[in-house]
């Protein structure tokens, strides 16, 4: 799948929050979050691009499209994380984790808690 632009990614987060939606329901949702309602054409264009890239699917009811996420937020997060690890850490997951541990100054207790959590999953 092609990577998303910042605007497309932001819109996908709202679609994941709502689930199935139309451009109109999404505009209403965004107005409730930001205080202003974006232009119908702007949202429609972004939704069509997300559909073409495979992130959304749609059903048509007359001239209205009802969009549904084709990929979950978690799946998208995993894809992004894989690309990040590949791009900045040469594909080494341990190098990425090592960097995060050092950068976030995690304590031994926090690291042990993470290991226990991973073992349980």
KAVENCOR-V407898 format. One record per backbone hydrogen bond with DSSP energy under -1.0 kcal/mol. CO is the residue of the C=O (numbers start at 1). NH is the residue of the N-H. If there is no record, write none. Layout:
# KAVENCOR-V407898
CO/NH + CO/NH
This chain:
# KAVENCOR-V407898
5/9 + 6/10 + 7/11 + 8/12 + 9/13 + 10/14 + 11/15 + 12/16 + 13/17 + 14/18 + 15/19 + 21/67 + 22/26 + 23/27 + 24/28 + 25/29 + 26/30 + 27/31 + 28/32 + 29/33 + 30/34 + 31/35 + 39/43 + 40/44 + 41/45 + 42/46 + 43/47 + 44/48 + 45/49 + 46/50 + 47/51 + 48/52 + 49/53 + 50/55 + 50/56 + 51/54 + 55/70 + 55/71 + 57/68 + 59/66 + 61/64 + 64/61 + 66/59 + 67/21 + 68/57 + 72/76 + 73/77 + 74/78 + 75/79 + 76/80 + 77/81 + 78/82 + 79/83 + 80/84 + 81/85 + 82/86 + 83/87 + 84/88 + 85/89 + 85/91 + 89/92 + 92/96 + 93/97 + 94/98 + 95/99 + 96/100 + 97/101 + 98/102 + 99/103 + 100/104 + 101/106 + 107/111 + 108/112 + 109/113 + 110/114 + 111/115 + 112/116 + 113/117 + 114/118 + 115/119 + 116/120 + 117/121
